[in-house]
Amino acid sequence: MTLNLFDDEDTAQHGRDQIGPQSYVLRGFALAHADALLQGVDTVTAQSPFRHMRTPGGYTMSVALTNCGEWGWTTDAHGYRYTRIDPLSGQPWPALPAAFLHLAHDAALEVGFPGFTPDACLVNRYEPGSRLSLHQDKNERDFDAPIVSVSLGMPALFLFGGNDRADKAARVPLFHGDVVVWGGVDRLRYHGVMPMKEAPHPRLGSRRINFTLRKAG
């Protein structure tokens, strides 16, 4: 990779980077839809605000999280799981914004996963110092569907490992508007995010908004 981690969207590259047999970074794929996507984030968080969840081991996640869709991912002393109800509000999670659904379908189709209709979306807010340790997305019931991950705001270094935690992880720079799609033989690969560096974005400042769409139910 020769991309500068601190490039802004004006110099963002377009095209496709293959990072696994069935894994791709679609450079700048979401840029044309950024306004609608950010409006969707605002609508979701007005109903279900960001919060720092605690893991079963008592660790408070550095990444703030919320959800939208039929299912929402949660973690607490009782474990990791999907729920239909936001435990903070006692109400169903907000509906998936139309812009999220359209982008997820189009991005998945672009790399060979037609007919993708997610029913869950994790919305993450990163700030300088936030990180996400290597993990697998394995709480979903349907591993045949891909994961679609959208990056907005500050750049990040995405860690993309193998099917075992000990496998060496590639460091993939992600920028405002990039979309990562992985599925098929790559669906259960470990992945994470390196600690975020201060690199304010012209619109979002010292924040990175990332949302990942998947088929959970």
LINUR-V583179 format. One record per residue. N is the residue number from 1. RES is the residue in one letter. SS is DSSP state (alpha for helix, beta for strand, coil for the rest). OMEGA is omega in radians with two decimals (NA if undefined). BURIAL is I if it has 9 or more other C-alpha atoms within 8 Angstrom, else O. Layout:
n:res:ss:omega:burial
N:RES:SS:OMEGA:BURIAL
N:RES:SS:OMEGA:BURIAL
This chain:
n:res:ss:omega:burial
1:M:coil:3.13:O
2:T:coil:-3.12:O
3:L:coil:3.06:O
4:N:coil:-3.09:O
5:L:coil:-3.06:I
6:F:coil:2.99:O
7:D:coil:3.05:I
8:D:coil:-3.02:I
9:E:alpha:-3.14:O
10:D:alpha:3.14:O
11:T:alpha:-3.10:O
12:A:coil:3.11:I
13:Q:coil:3.05:O
14:H:coil:-3.10:O
15:G:beta:-3.00:O
16:R:beta:3.02:O
17:D:beta:3.09:O
18:Q:beta:-3.10:I
19:I:beta:3.09:O
20:G:beta:-3.12:O
21:P:coil:3.11:O
22:Q:coil:-3.09:I
23:S:beta:-3.04:I
24:Y:beta:2.89:I
25:V:beta:3.08:I
26:L:beta:-3.03:I
27:R:beta:3.08:I
28:G:coil:-3.02:I
29:F:coil:-3.07:I
30:A:coil:-3.02:I
31:L:alpha:-3.09:I
32:A:alpha:-3.08:O
33:H:alpha:-3.00:O
34:A:alpha:-3.12:I
35:D:alpha:-3.13:O
36:A:alpha:3.14:O
37:L:alpha:3.13:I
38:L:alpha:3.03:O
39:Q:alpha:3.08:O
40:G:alpha:3.09:I
41:V:alpha:3.14:I
42:D:alpha:3.13:O
43:T:alpha:-3.14:O
44:V:alpha:-3.04:I
45:T:alpha:3.04:I
46:A:alpha:3.14:O
47:Q:alpha:-3.14:O
48:S:coil:-3.03:I
49:P:coil:2.99:O
50:F:coil:3.05:I
51:R:beta:3.10:O
52:H:coil:-3.09:I
53:M:coil:3.11:I
54:R:beta:3.14:I
55:T:coil:3.10:I
56:P:coil:3.12:I
57:G:coil:3.10:O
58:G:coil:-3.14:O
59:Y:coil:3.07:O
60:T:beta:-3.10:O
61:M:coil:3.12:I
62:S:coil:3.11:I
63:V:coil:3.06:I
64:A:beta:-2.94:I
65:L:beta:2.86:I
66:T:beta:-3.06:I
67:N:beta:2.93:I
68:C:beta:-3.09:I
69:G:beta:-3.13:I
70:E:coil:-3.12:I
71:W:beta:3.06:I
72:G:beta:-3.11:I
73:W:beta:3.12:I
74:T:beta:3.03:I
75:T:beta:3.08:I
76:D:beta:-3.10:I
77:A:coil:-3.10:I
78:H:coil:3.06:O
79:G:beta:3.12:O
80:Y:beta:-3.11:I
81:R:beta:2.99:O
82:Y:beta:3.09:I
83:T:beta:3.05:I
84:R:coil:-3.05:I
85:I:beta:3.02:I
86:D:coil:-3.10:I
87:P:coil:-3.14:O
88:L:coil:-3.08:O
89:S:coil:-3.05:O
90:G:coil:-3.12:O
91:Q:coil:3.06:O
92:P:beta:3.07:O
93:W:coil:3.10:I
94:P:beta:3.10:I
95:A:coil:3.06:O
96:L:coil:3.07:I
97:P:coil:-3.12:O
98:A:alpha:-3.14:O
99:A:alpha:3.11:I
100:F:alpha:-3.10:I
101:L:alpha:-3.11:I
102:H:alpha:-3.13:O
103:L:alpha:-3.14:I
104:A:alpha:3.14:I
105:H:alpha:-3.07:I
106:D:alpha:-3.14:O
107:A:alpha:3.12:I
108:A:alpha:3.13:I
109:L:alpha:-3.10:I
110:E:alpha:-3.07:O
111:V:coil:2.97:I
112:G:coil:3.07:O
113:F:coil:-3.09:I
114:P:coil:3.01:O
115:G:coil:-3.11:O
116:F:coil:3.08:I
117:T:coil:-3.08:O
118:P:coil:3.03:I
119:D:coil:3.13:I
120:A:beta:3.11:I
121:C:beta:3.03:I
122:L:beta:3.13:I
123:V:beta:-3.05:I
124:N:beta:3.05:I
125:R:beta:3.11:I
126:Y:beta:3.01:I
127:E:coil:-3.13:I
128:P:coil:-3.10:I
129:G:coil:3.10:O
130:S:coil:3.11:I
131:R:coil:3.08:I
132:L:beta:-3.07:I
133:S:beta:-3.13:O
134:L:beta:-3.12:I
135:H:beta:3.02:O
136:Q:coil:2.97:O
137:D:coil:-3.02:O
138:K:coil:3.07:O
139:N:coil:-3.14:O
140:E:coil:3.11:I
141:R:coil:-3.04:O
142:D:coil:3.11:O
143:F:coil:3.10:I
144:D:coil:3.14:O
145:A:coil:3.13:I
146:P:coil:2.94:I
147:I:beta:3.06:I
148:V:beta:-3.03:I
149:S:beta:-3.04:I
150:V:beta:-3.14:I
151:S:beta:3.07:I
152:L:beta:3.10:I
153:G:beta:-3.05:I
154:M:coil:3.07:I
155:P:coil:-3.12:I
156:A:beta:2.99:I
157:L:beta:3.14:I
158:F:beta:3.09:I
159:L:beta:-3.13:I
160:F:beta:-3.05:I
161:G:coil:-3.12:I
162:G:coil:-3.13:I
163:N:coil:3.05:I
164:D:coil:-3.10:O
165:R:coil:-3.09:I
166:A:coil:3.14:O
167:D:coil:3.13:O
168:K:coil:-3.12:O
169:A:coil:3.02:I
170:A:beta:3.07:O
171:R:beta:-3.03:O
172:V:beta:3.11:I
173:P:beta:3.10:I
174:L:beta:-3.07:I
175:F:coil:3.09:I
176:H:coil:3.12:I
177:G:coil:3.12:I
178:D:coil:3.10:I
179:V:beta:3.08:I
180:V:beta:3.09:I
181:V:beta:3.03:I
182:W:beta:-3.12:I
183:G:coil:3.14:I
184:G:alpha:-3.10:I
185:V:alpha:-3.13:O
186:D:alpha:-2.95:I
187:R:coil:-3.06:I
188:L:coil:3.10:I
189:R:coil:3.09:I
190:Y:coil:3.14:I
191:H:beta:-3.13:I
192:G:beta:-3.13:I
193:V:beta:3.07:I
194:M:coil:3.09:I
195:P:coil:-3.07:I
196:M:coil:3.06:I
197:K:coil:3.11:O
198:E:coil:3.13:O
199:A:coil:-2.99:O
200:P:coil:3.09:I
201:H:beta:-3.09:I
202:P:coil:-3.10:O
203:R:coil:-3.02:O
204:L:coil:3.13:I
205:G:beta:-3.07:I
206:S:coil:3.13:I
207:R:coil:2.93:I
208:R:beta:3.04:I
209:I:beta:3.13:I
210:N:beta:3.02:I
211:F:beta:-3.07:I
212:T:beta:-3.09:I
213:L:beta:-3.10:I
214:R:beta:3.07:I
215:K:coil:-3.01:I
216:A:coil:-3.03:I
217:G:coil:NA:O
